[in-house]
Amino acid sequence: MVGHMAQQIRTALLGYGLAGSVFHAPALSALPQFTLVVIVASDPGRQAEARRDHPEAAVLSREEWESQRDLMDIDLVVVATPPATHAPLAAAALEGGCAVVVDKPFTLTSGQGEALIALAKERGQLLSTYQNRRWDGEFLTLAKLLAEGALGEVWRFESRLERNQPVITKPWKAEAGVADGGGLLFDLGTHLIDQALLLFGPVVRSYGELRARRPMERAEDDVFIALEHAGGVISHLWVNANVAQNGPRLRVLGSGGAYVKDGADVQEAQIRAGILPGMPGYGEEPEEAWGRLGSDGETVAVPTERGDFSCYYELLAAAILDGGPLPVDPADSVAGLSIVEEIRASHVQRTAST
């Protein structure tokens, strides 16, 4: 583990697809606590992008990384590769004496996740899951409203991540079945489940509807999830790649009114447009996109809190350097994976009986 007086955490980023290039690398480059030493990518096009975006980092193939990593004095390994590789790559990094961040889904099964947590404890290394949507602007806004009691007793939480994407653009996703971590339940679904658990606590009952609409889809691209929380709140969650018109990003109903928010967090689009963490306006949403609080005919606009994915890495740096709490406890992700497993098992049972 990095000593308290160390100025920077030497970091290796495994994978330079969407997760690596948009979510991890910009934050790691923007924060002074980290130095991005290595980017690992096997695709020549992504290697070229990584060299262009981060000329200070060595860009290696997977084979080069495997042969050289013991010589590179790495403190932190960030695993941002396809899901089936998460558990073995994370385990190898922990065995090598590194702290580890694993992108979602944490692992393919809750059992794999529990094994990684046990290994991290045995090796005395930090392990965390990158659930960056805990720092979405609309999620932070809702959490603030709940803390203020602005909705009264909450009855129902509705959350959507939807798009109209008739073609699968990533080769690994086009080829991945459920056993490989394919499908939207593992992908965006784990984000929405994590948010629901964080806001409203443990789940006593779950239900899911899984469909593959696109001809090339090998898992599912149309997902509905219903969760009954121990505290009584019902969560309804949708993830879908086949939506001609999106529903609201959030609709939360309570005894004191409702909060309704269209449009998702702006950070991904900003990063793609070159507005990076730390730049003016990053994470800030225009007034016309704010959600509304109240009852029909008597609603008020609620300023969206500034989203900031780099908060994850600020908290991680504090955990590594100063012994602070993890930004995301991997046990939270294991709880989410257990729900995914319950939904898949019940779906298989229902479809087998029809």
C-alpha positions as YAML, in Angstrom:
chain: A
units: angstrom
residues:
- id: 1
  name: MET
  ca: [0.00, 0.00, 0.00]
- id: 2
  name: VAL
  ca: [1.19, 3.52, -0.74]
- id: 3
  name: GLY
  ca: [2.79, 5.28, 2.22]
- id: 4
  name: HIS
  ca: [1.06, 8.25, 3.86]
- id: 5
  name: MET
  ca: [3.60, 10.76, 2.49]
- id: 6
  name: ALA
  ca: [3.49, 9.49, -1.09]
- id: 7
  name: GLN
  ca: [2.47, 12.20, -3.52]
- id: 8
  name: GLN
  ca: [0.97, 10.02, -6.21]
- id: 9
  name: ILE
  ca: [-0.61, 6.60, -6.58]
- id: 10
  name: ARG
  ca: [1.02, 4.77, -9.50]
- id: 11
  name: THR
  ca: [-1.88, 3.36, -11.48]
- id: 12
  name: ALA
  ca: [-2.36, 0.80, -14.25]
- id: 13
  name: LEU
  ca: [-5.59, 0.94, -16.25]
- id: 14
  name: LEU
  ca: [-6.58, -2.35, -17.86]
- id: 15
  name: GLY
  ca: [-8.87, -1.69, -20.83]
- id: 16
  name: TYR
  ca: [-9.43, 1.40, -22.97]
- id: 17
  name: GLY
  ca: [-12.96, 0.96, -24.27]
- id: 18
  name: LEU
  ca: [-15.82, 3.19, -23.12]
- id: 19
  name: ALA
  ca: [-15.19, 2.52, -19.43]
- id: 20
  name: GLY
  ca: [-11.46, 3.09, -19.58]
- id: 21
  name: SER
  ca: [-11.40, 6.08, -21.92]
- id: 22
  name: VAL
  ca: [-14.47, 7.99, -20.68]
- id: 23
  name: PHE
  ca: [-14.97, 7.09, -17.02]
- id: 24
  name: HIS
  ca: [-11.60, 6.10, -15.56]
- id: 25
  name: ALA
  ca: [-8.73, 7.74, -17.43]
- id: 26
  name: PRO
  ca: [-10.06, 11.34, -17.36]
- id: 27
  name: ALA
  ca: [-10.55, 11.28, -13.58]
- id: 28
  name: LEU
  ca: [-7.21, 9.58, -12.95]
- id: 29
  name: SER
  ca: [-5.47, 12.19, -15.11]
- id: 30
  name: ALA
  ca: [-7.28, 15.12, -13.52]
- id: 31
  name: LEU
  ca: [-6.50, 14.30, -9.89]
- id: 32
  name: PRO
  ca: [-3.02, 15.07, -8.49]
- id: 33
  name: GLN
  ca: [-3.09, 12.04, -6.18]
- id: 34
  name: PHE
  ca: [-2.73, 9.67, -9.15]
- id: 35
  name: THR
  ca: [-0.27, 9.14, -11.95]
- id: 36
  name: LEU
  ca: [-1.45, 7.00, -14.84]
- id: 37
  name: VAL
  ca: [1.64, 4.89, -15.50]
- id: 38
  name: VAL
  ca: [0.25, 2.17, -17.77]
- id: 39
  name: ILE
  ca: [-2.73, 1.67, -20.05]
- id: 40
  name: VAL
  ca: [-3.31, -1.88, -21.25]
- id: 41
  name: ALA
  ca: [-5.18, -2.37, -24.54]
- id: 42
  name: SER
  ca: [-4.75, -5.06, -27.15]
- id: 43
  name: ASP
  ca: [-6.74, -3.47, -29.99]
- id: 44
  name: PRO
  ca: [-4.40, -1.34, -32.19]
- id: 45
  name: GLY
  ca: [-7.04, 1.37, -32.62]
- id: 46
  name: ARG
  ca: [-7.54, 1.72, -28.87]
- id: 47
  name: GLN
  ca: [-3.80, 1.68, -28.31]
- id: 48
  name: ALA
  ca: [-3.50, 4.64, -30.67]
- id: 49
  name: GLU
  ca: [-6.31, 6.48, -28.85]
- id: 50
  name: ALA
  ca: [-4.65, 5.85, -25.50]
- id: 51
  name: ARG
  ca: [-1.29, 7.17, -26.74]
- id: 52
  name: ARG
  ca: [-2.98, 10.26, -28.16]
- id: 53
  name: ASP
  ca: [-5.05, 10.96, -25.04]
- id: 54
  name: HIS
  ca: [-2.38, 10.09, -22.45]
- id: 55
  name: PRO
  ca: [1.12, 10.46, -23.89]
- id: 56
  name: GLU
  ca: [2.58, 10.27, -20.38]
- id: 57
  name: ALA
  ca: [1.48, 6.64, -19.96]
- id: 58
  name: ALA
  ca: [3.08, 3.52, -21.36]
- id: 59
  name: VAL
  ca: [0.58, 1.71, -23.59]
- id: 60
  name: LEU
  ca: [0.99, -2.06, -23.50]
- id: 61
  name: SER
  ca: [-0.73, -5.11, -24.92]
- id: 62
  name: ARG
  ca: [-2.13, -7.68, -22.52]
- id: 63
  name: GLU
  ca: [0.87, -9.93, -23.15]
- id: 64
  name: GLU
  ca: [3.34, -7.10, -22.50]
- id: 65
  name: TRP
  ca: [1.54, -6.21, -19.29]
- id: 66
  name: GLU
  ca: [1.59, -9.80, -18.05]
- id: 67
  name: SER
  ca: [5.35, -10.04, -18.66]
- id: 68
  name: GLN
  ca: [6.33, -6.64, -17.22]
- id: 69
  name: ARG
  ca: [3.90, -5.80, -14.41]
- id: 70
  name: ASP
  ca: [6.11, -7.14, -11.61]
- id: 71
  name: LEU
  ca: [8.79, -4.62, -12.62]
- id: 72
  name: MET
  ca: [6.60, -1.52, -12.79]
- id: 73
  name: ASP
  ca: [6.01, -0.70, -9.10]
- id: 74
  name: ILE
  ca: [2.24, -0.31, -9.50]
- id: 75
  name: ASP
  ca: [0.13, 0.70, -6.48]
- id: 76
  name: LEU
  ca: [-3.35, 0.48, -8.02]
- id: 77
  name: VAL
  ca: [-4.83, -1.62, -10.81]
- id: 78
  name: VAL
  ca: [-8.11, -0.53, -12.40]
- id: 79
  name: VAL
  ca: [-9.91, -3.37, -14.20]
- id: 80
  name: ALA
  ca: [-12.06, -1.94, -17.01]
- id: 81
  name: THR
  ca: [-12.15, -4.96, -19.31]
- id: 82
  name: PRO
  ca: [-15.12, -7.18, -20.36]
- id: 83
  name: PRO
  ca: [-16.94, -8.75, -17.37]
- id: 84
  name: ALA
  ca: [-15.73, -12.33, -17.80]
- id: 85
  name: THR
  ca: [-12.15, -11.14, -17.18]
- id: 86
  name: HIS
  ca: [-12.88, -9.13, -14.02]
- id: 87
  name: ALA
  ca: [-12.40, -11.84, -11.41]
- id: 88
  name: PRO
  ca: [-9.15, -13.34, -12.75]
- id: 89
  name: LEU
  ca: [-7.52, -9.96, -13.48]
- id: 90
  name: ALA
  ca: [-8.52, -8.56, -10.09]
- id: 91
  name: ALA
  ca: [-7.27, -11.68, -8.31]
- id: 92
  name: ALA
  ca: [-3.90, -11.48, -10.11]
- id: 93
  name: ALA
  ca: [-3.51, -7.82, -9.12]
- id: 94
  name: LEU
  ca: [-4.36, -8.52, -5.48]
- id: 95
  name: GLU
  ca: [-1.91, -11.43, -5.45]
- id: 96
  name: GLY
  ca: [0.67, -9.01, -6.86]
- id: 97
  name: GLY
  ca: [0.28, -6.63, -3.93]
- id: 98
  name: CYS
  ca: [-1.85, -3.93, -5.56]
- id: 99
  name: ALA
  ca: [-5.02, -2.17, -4.53]
- id: 100
  name: VAL
  ca: [-7.77, -2.90, -7.08]
- id: 101
  name: VAL
  ca: [-10.77, -1.15, -8.57]
- id: 102
  name: VAL
  ca: [-13.13, -3.31, -10.63]
- id: 103
  name: ASP
  ca: [-15.64, -1.77, -13.00]
- id: 104
  name: LYS
  ca: [-19.21, -3.00, -12.83]
- id: 105
  name: PRO
  ca: [-20.40, -5.69, -12.96]
- id: 106
  name: PHE
  ca: [-17.98, -6.50, -10.13]
- id: 107
  name: THR
  ca: [-17.88, -10.19, -11.09]
- id: 108
  name: LEU
  ca: [-20.08, -12.66, -12.96]
- id: 109
  name: THR
  ca: [-21.41, -14.27, -9.78]
- id: 110
  name: SER
  ca: [-21.83, -13.31, -6.14]
- id: 111
  name: GLY
  ca: [-19.60, -16.24, -5.23]
- id: 112
  name: GLN
  ca: [-16.75, -14.84, -7.33]
- id: 113
  name: GLY
  ca: [-17.24, -11.49, -5.64]
- id: 114
  name: GLU
  ca: [-17.10, -12.98, -2.17]
- id: 115
  name: ALA
  ca: [-13.91, -14.84, -3.10]
- id: 116
  name: LEU
  ca: [-12.26, -11.60, -4.25]
- id: 117
  name: ILE
  ca: [-13.26, -9.83, -1.04]
- id: 118
  name: ALA
  ca: [-11.74, -12.68, 0.99]
- id: 119
  name: LEU
  ca: [-8.53, -12.54, -1.09]
- id: 120
  name: ALA
  ca: [-8.22, -8.77, -0.60]
- id: 121
  name: LYS
  ca: [-8.59, -9.21, 3.15]
- id: 122
  name: GLU
  ca: [-6.02, -12.01, 3.17]
- id: 123
  name: ARG
  ca: [-3.55, -9.90, 1.20]
- id: 124
  name: GLY
  ca: [-4.22, -6.71, 3.12]
- id: 125
  name: GLN
  ca: [-5.19, -4.80, -0.03]
- id: 126
  name: LEU
  ca: [-8.00, -2.38, -0.79]
- id: 127
  name: LEU
  ca: [-10.69, -3.57, -3.18]
- id: 128
  name: SER
  ca: [-13.58, -1.50, -4.50]
- id: 129
  name: THR
  ca: [-16.19, -1.54, -7.27]
- id: 130
  name: TYR
  ca: [-16.57, 1.38, -9.64]
- id: 131
  name: GLN
  ca: [-20.26, 2.24, -9.18]
- id: 132
  name: ASN
  ca: [-19.79, 5.73, -10.59]
- id: 133
  name: ARG
  ca: [-23.50, 6.44, -10.99]
- id: 134
  name: ARG
  ca: [-23.67, 7.11, -7.27]
- id: 135
  name: TRP
  ca: [-22.25, 10.48, -8.41]
- id: 136
  name: ASP
  ca: [-24.80, 11.21, -11.15]
- id: 137
  name: GLY
  ca: [-26.30, 14.67, -10.73]
- id: 138
  name: GLU
  ca: [-29.91, 13.49, -10.60]
- id: 139
  name: PHE
  ca: [-29.06, 10.76, -8.08]
- id: 140
  name: LEU
  ca: [-27.27, 13.24, -5.81]
- id: 141
  name: THR
  ca: [-30.27, 15.56, -6.11]
- id: 142
  name: LEU
  ca: [-32.70, 12.82, -5.11]
- id: 143
  name: ALA
  ca: [-30.49, 11.77, -2.18]
- id: 144
  name: LYS
  ca: [-30.51, 15.38, -0.97]
- id: 145
  name: LEU
  ca: [-34.30, 15.62, -1.26]
- id: 146
  name: LEU
  ca: [-34.72, 12.38, 0.68]
- id: 147
  name: ALA
  ca: [-32.35, 13.59, 3.41]
- id: 148
  name: GLU
  ca: [-34.44, 16.77, 3.70]
- id: 149
  name: GLY
  ca: [-37.70, 14.80, 3.88]
- id: 150
  name: ALA
  ca: [-39.03, 16.72, 0.88]
- id: 151
  name: LEU
  ca: [-41.09, 13.74, -0.37]
- id: 152
  name: GLY
  ca: [-42.49, 12.63, 2.95]
- id: 153
  name: GLU
  ca: [-42.80, 8.87, 3.22]
- id: 154
  name: VAL
  ca: [-41.50, 7.40, -0.04]
- id: 155
  name: TRP
  ca: [-43.72, 4.74, -1.60]
- id: 156
  name: ARG
  ca: [-42.28, 4.08, -5.04]
- id: 157
  name: PHE
  ca: [-38.93, 4.63, -6.75]
- id: 158
  name: GLU
  ca: [-38.90, 4.52, -10.56]
- id: 159
  name: SER
  ca: [-35.60, 4.69, -12.38]
- id: 160
  name: ARG
  ca: [-34.73, 4.29, -16.07]
- id: 161
  name: LEU
  ca: [-31.66, 4.12, -18.24]
- id: 162
  name: GLU
  ca: [-33.02, 3.84, -21.77]
- id: 163
  name: ARG
  ca: [-31.80, 4.40, -25.30]
- id: 164
  name: ASN
  ca: [-32.64, 3.56, -28.88]
- id: 165
  name: GLN
  ca: [-29.66, 1.56, -30.11]
- id: 166
  name: PRO
  ca: [-30.70, -0.92, -32.81]
- id: 167
  name: VAL
  ca: [-27.12, -2.11, -33.43]
- id: 168
  name: ILE
  ca: [-24.66, -3.46, -30.86]
- id: 169
  name: THR
  ca: [-21.54, -1.39, -31.39]
- id: 170
  name: LYS
  ca: [-19.01, -3.29, -29.26]
- id: 171
  name: PRO
  ca: [-17.74, -6.61, -30.69]
- id: 172
  name: TRP
  ca: [-17.45, -8.30, -27.29]
- id: 173
  name: LYS
  ca: [-21.04, -7.36, -26.42]
- id: 174
  name: ALA
  ca: [-22.30, -8.77, -29.71]
- id: 175
  name: GLU
  ca: [-20.64, -12.08, -28.89]
- id: 176
  name: ALA
  ca: [-21.34, -12.24, -25.15]
- id: 177
  name: GLY
  ca: [-24.06, -14.41, -23.71]
- id: 178
  name: VAL
  ca: [-25.19, -14.44, -20.09]
- id: 179
  name: ALA
  ca: [-22.31, -16.72, -19.08]
- id: 180
  name: ASP
  ca: [-19.87, -14.12, -20.43]
- id: 181
  name: GLY
  ca: [-21.45, -11.18, -18.61]
- id: 182
  name: GLY
  ca: [-23.45, -10.03, -21.61]
- id: 183
  name: GLY
  ca: [-26.81, -8.28, -21.50]
- id: 184
  name: LEU
  ca: [-28.18, -5.10, -19.97]
- id: 185
  name: LEU
  ca: [-29.03, -6.67, -16.61]
- id: 186
  name: PHE
  ca: [-25.31, -7.09, -15.92]
- id: 187
  name: ASP
  ca: [-24.50, -3.77, -17.58]
- id: 188
  name: LEU
  ca: [-26.73, -0.81, -16.71]
- id: 189
  name: GLY
  ca: [-28.99, -2.96, -14.54]
- id: 190
  name: THR
  ca: [-26.29, -3.31, -11.87]
- id: 191
  name: HIS
  ca: [-26.09, 0.50, -11.68]
- id: 192
  name: LEU
  ca: [-29.83, 0.90, -11.05]
- id: 193
  name: ILE
  ca: [-29.92, -1.94, -8.53]
- id: 194
  name: ASP
  ca: [-26.97, -0.39, -6.69]
- id: 195
  name: GLN
  ca: [-28.72, 2.99, -6.55]
- id: 196
  name: ALA
  ca: [-31.93, 1.44, -5.25]
- id: 197
  name: LEU
  ca: [-30.10, -0.50, -2.52]
- id: 198
  name: LEU
  ca: [-28.11, 2.56, -1.50]
- id: 199
  name: LEU
  ca: [-31.23, 4.73, -1.18]
- id: 200
  name: PHE
  ca: [-33.74, 2.29, 0.27]
- id: 201
  name: GLY
  ca: [-31.84, -0.62, 1.77]
- id: 202
  name: PRO
  ca: [-32.05, -4.42, 1.57]
- id: 203
  name: VAL
  ca: [-34.53, -6.24, -0.64]
- id: 204
  name: VAL
  ca: [-36.93, -8.92, 0.56]
- id: 205
  name: ARG
  ca: [-38.45, -9.81, -2.82]
- id: 206
  name: SER
  ca: [-37.43, -9.37, -6.45]
- id: 207
  name: TYR
  ca: [-39.00, -9.91, -9.85]
- id: 208
  name: GLY
  ca: [-37.66, -9.39, -13.35]
- id: 209
  name: GLU
  ca: [-38.68, -9.50, -16.99]
- id: 210
  name: LEU
  ca: [-35.87, -10.14, -19.48]
- id: 211
  name: ARG
  ca: [-36.21, -10.00, -23.26]
- id: 212
  name: ALA
  ca: [-33.86, -9.99, -26.24]
- id: 213
  name: ARG
  ca: [-35.38, -7.70, -28.89]
- id: 214
  name: ARG
  ca: [-32.48, -7.11, -31.27]
- id: 215
  name: PRO
  ca: [-31.79, -9.97, -33.70]
- id: 216
  name: MET
  ca: [-28.08, -10.06, -32.81]
- id: 217
  name: GLU
  ca: [-28.61, -9.97, -29.03]
- id: 218
  name: ARG
  ca: [-27.37, -13.08, -27.18]
- id: 219
  name: ALA
  ca: [-28.52, -12.07, -23.70]
- id: 220
  name: GLU
  ca: [-31.15, -9.39, -22.97]
- id: 221
  name: ASP
  ca: [-31.58, -5.80, -24.07]
- id: 222
  name: ASP
  ca: [-35.03, -5.09, -22.56]
- id: 223
  name: VAL
  ca: [-35.17, -5.39, -18.77]
- id: 224
  name: PHE
  ca: [-37.73, -4.57, -16.10]
- id: 225
  name: ILE
  ca: [-36.97, -5.14, -12.41]
- id: 226
  name: ALA
  ca: [-39.28, -4.84, -9.40]
- id: 227
  name: LEU
  ca: [-37.79, -4.81, -5.91]
- id: 228
  name: GLU
  ca: [-39.57, -4.77, -2.56]
- id: 229
  name: HIS
  ca: [-37.32, -3.21, 0.08]
- id: 230
  name: ALA
  ca: [-37.43, -4.27, 3.72]
- id: 231
  name: GLY
  ca: [-38.52, -0.75, 4.63]
- id: 232
  name: GLY
  ca: [-41.57, -0.96, 2.36]
- id: 233
  name: VAL
  ca: [-40.45, 1.07, -0.67]
- id: 234
  name: ILE
  ca: [-41.11, -0.52, -4.07]
- id: 235
  name: SER
  ca: [-38.47, 0.07, -6.76]
- id: 236
  name: HIS
  ca: [-39.33, -0.26, -10.45]
- id: 237
  name: LEU
  ca: [-36.26, -0.21, -12.67]
- id: 238
  name: TRP
  ca: [-35.98, -0.25, -16.47]
- id: 239
  name: VAL
  ca: [-32.96, -0.68, -18.74]
- id: 240
  name: ASN
  ca: [-33.65, -0.91, -22.45]
- id: 241
  name: ALA
  ca: [-31.84, -0.45, -25.77]
- id: 242
  name: ASN
  ca: [-35.04, -0.51, -27.85]
- id: 243
  name: VAL
  ca: [-36.88, 2.64, -26.78]
- id: 244
  name: ALA
  ca: [-38.35, 4.96, -29.40]
- id: 245
  name: GLN
  ca: [-39.33, 7.49, -26.71]
- id: 246
  name: ASN
  ca: [-37.66, 7.57, -23.32]
- id: 247
  name: GLY
  ca: [-39.59, 7.66, -20.07]
- id: 248
  name: PRO
  ca: [-38.46, 9.92, -17.22]
- id: 249
  name: ARG
  ca: [-35.02, 9.20, -15.81]
- id: 250
  name: LEU
  ca: [-36.49, 9.29, -12.28]
- id: 251
  name: ARG
  ca: [-40.00, 9.39, -10.83]
- id: 252
  name: VAL
  ca: [-40.21, 9.10, -7.07]
- id: 253
  name: LEU
  ca: [-43.59, 9.11, -5.33]
- id: 254
  name: GLY
  ca: [-44.19, 9.87, -1.66]
- id: 255
  name: SER
  ca: [-46.77, 11.13, 0.80]
- id: 256
  name: GLY
  ca: [-45.45, 14.67, 0.46]
- id: 257
  name: GLY
  ca: [-45.28, 14.85, -3.33]
- id: 258
  name: ALA
  ca: [-43.22, 13.55, -6.21]
- id: 259
  name: TYR
  ca: [-39.86, 14.25, -7.83]
- id: 260
  name: VAL
  ca: [-39.79, 13.76, -11.61]
- id: 261
  name: LYS
  ca: [-36.63, 14.15, -13.67]
- id: 262
  name: ASP
  ca: [-36.23, 13.70, -17.40]
- id: 263
  name: GLY
  ca: [-32.83, 13.35, -19.06]
- id: 264
  name: ALA
  ca: [-29.84, 11.47, -17.64]
- id: 265
  name: ASP
  ca: [-26.62, 12.82, -16.14]
- id: 266
  name: VAL
  ca: [-24.53, 15.00, -18.46]
- id: 267
  name: GLN
  ca: [-21.02, 13.80, -17.59]
- id: 268
  name: GLU
  ca: [-20.57, 11.07, -20.20]
- id: 269
  name: ALA
  ca: [-21.67, 13.39, -23.01]
- id: 270
  name: GLN
  ca: [-19.43, 16.17, -21.68]
- id: 271
  name: ILE
  ca: [-16.34, 13.95, -21.53]
- id: 272
  name: ARG
  ca: [-16.96, 12.76, -25.08]
- id: 273
  name: ALA
  ca: [-17.18, 16.43, -26.10]
- id: 274
  name: GLY
  ca: [-13.88, 17.26, -24.39]
- id: 275
  name: ILE
  ca: [-15.29, 18.82, -21.20]
- id: 276
  name: LEU
  ca: [-13.26, 16.93, -18.60]
- id: 277
  name: PRO
  ca: [-13.31, 16.69, -14.80]
- id: 278
  name: GLY
  ca: [-12.00, 19.89, -13.27]
- id: 279
  name: MET
  ca: [-12.97, 22.08, -16.23]
- id: 280
  name: PRO
  ca: [-15.51, 24.91, -15.81]
- id: 281
  name: GLY
  ca: [-19.06, 23.66, -16.22]
- id: 282
  name: TYR
  ca: [-18.19, 19.99, -15.84]
- id: 283
  name: GLY
  ca: [-21.10, 18.05, -14.32]
- id: 284
  name: GLU
  ca: [-23.41, 21.07, -14.35]
- id: 285
  name: GLU
  ca: [-26.86, 20.71, -15.89]
- id: 286
  name: PRO
  ca: [-28.74, 23.59, -17.57]
- id: 287
  name: GLU
  ca: [-31.81, 24.93, -15.82]
- id: 288
  name: GLU
  ca: [-34.19, 23.72, -18.53]
- id: 289
  name: ALA
  ca: [-33.19, 20.12, -17.68]
- id: 290
  name: TRP
  ca: [-33.89, 20.34, -13.94]
- id: 291
  name: GLY
  ca: [-36.44, 18.01, -12.37]
- id: 292
  name: ARG
  ca: [-39.60, 19.16, -10.63]
- id: 293
  name: LEU
  ca: [-40.85, 18.58, -7.10]
- id: 294
  name: GLY
  ca: [-44.43, 18.70, -5.82]
- id: 295
  name: SER
  ca: [-47.87, 17.75, -7.11]
- id: 296
  name: ASP
  ca: [-49.42, 18.40, -10.52]
- id: 297
  name: GLY
  ca: [-50.15, 22.10, -10.88]
- id: 298
  name: GLU
  ca: [-47.97, 22.94, -7.88]
- id: 299
  name: THR
  ca: [-44.44, 21.90, -8.80]
- id: 300
  name: VAL
  ca: [-41.18, 23.76, -8.46]
- id: 301
  name: ALA
  ca: [-37.94, 23.25, -10.35]
- id: 302
  name: VAL
  ca: [-35.16, 21.66, -8.32]
- id: 303
  name: PRO
  ca: [-31.58, 22.58, -9.31]
- id: 304
  name: THR
  ca: [-29.68, 19.45, -10.23]
- id: 305
  name: GLU
  ca: [-26.67, 18.85, -8.04]
- id: 306
  name: ARG
  ca: [-23.38, 18.93, -9.90]
- id: 307
  name: GLY
  ca: [-22.40, 15.42, -10.88]
- id: 308
  name: ASP
  ca: [-18.79, 14.42, -10.46]
- id: 309
  name: PHE
  ca: [-17.53, 10.92, -11.21]
- id: 310
  name: SER
  ca: [-14.04, 11.95, -10.04]
- id: 311
  name: CYS
  ca: [-15.39, 12.05, -6.45]
- id: 312
  name: TYR
  ca: [-15.03, 8.27, -6.54]
- id: 313
  name: TYR
  ca: [-11.29, 8.56, -7.08]
- id: 314
  name: GLU
  ca: [-10.91, 11.39, -4.57]
- id: 315
  name: LEU
  ca: [-12.39, 9.09, -1.93]
- id: 316
  name: LEU
  ca: [-10.27, 6.18, -3.15]
- id: 317
  name: ALA
  ca: [-7.11, 8.26, -2.82]
- id: 318
  name: ALA
  ca: [-8.09, 9.14, 0.76]
- id: 319
  name: ALA
  ca: [-8.66, 5.44, 1.47]
- id: 320
  name: ILE
  ca: [-5.27, 4.43, 0.04]
- id: 321
  name: LEU
  ca: [-3.20, 7.29, 1.44]
- id: 322
  name: ASP
  ca: [-4.93, 8.07, 4.71]
- id: 323
  name: GLY
  ca: [-6.97, 4.99, 5.63]
- id: 324
  name: GLY
  ca: [-10.33, 6.60, 4.86]
- id: 325
  name: PRO
  ca: [-13.45, 4.59, 3.97]
- id: 326
  name: LEU
  ca: [-13.81, 2.95, 0.57]
- id: 327
  name: PRO
  ca: [-15.85, 4.94, -1.96]
- id: 328
  name: VAL
  ca: [-17.84, 1.76, -2.69]
- id: 329
  name: ASP
  ca: [-17.76, -1.34, -0.52]
- id: 330
  name: PRO
  ca: [-17.54, -4.38, -2.84]
- id: 331
  name: ALA
  ca: [-19.98, -6.15, -0.50]
- id: 332
  name: ASP
  ca: [-22.62, -3.74, -1.86]
- id: 333
  name: SER
  ca: [-21.93, -5.03, -5.36]
- id: 334
  name: VAL
  ca: [-22.16, -8.64, -4.16]
- id: 335
  name: ALA
  ca: [-25.62, -7.82, -2.75]
- id: 336
  name: GLY
  ca: [-26.59, -6.45, -6.17]
- id: 337
  name: LEU
  ca: [-25.25, -9.55, -7.92]
- id: 338
  name: SER
  ca: [-27.31, -11.75, -5.61]
- id: 339
  name: ILE
  ca: [-30.42, -9.92, -6.85]
- id: 340
  name: VAL
  ca: [-29.29, -10.39, -10.46]
- id: 341
  name: GLU
  ca: [-28.94, -14.12, -9.78]
- id: 342
  name: GLU
  ca: [-32.41, -14.31, -8.22]
- id: 343
  name: ILE
  ca: [-33.95, -12.53, -11.22]
- id: 344
  name: ARG
  ca: [-32.16, -14.75, -13.72]
- id: 345
  name: ALA
  ca: [-33.10, -17.93, -11.85]
- id: 346
  name: SER
  ca: [-36.79, -16.97, -11.65]
- id: 347
  name: HIS
  ca: [-36.79, -15.94, -15.32]
- id: 348
  name: VAL
  ca: [-35.32, -19.31, -16.36]
- id: 349
  name: GLN
  ca: [-37.91, -21.12, -14.21]
- id: 350
  name: ARG
  ca: [-40.81, -19.15, -15.70]
- id: 351
  name: THR
  ca: [-39.68, -19.57, -19.30]
- id: 352
  name: ALA
  ca: [-39.06, -23.30, -18.78]
- id: 353
  name: SER
  ca: [-42.63, -23.79, -17.56]
- id: 354
  name: THR
  ca: [-44.29, -22.02, -20.51]
...
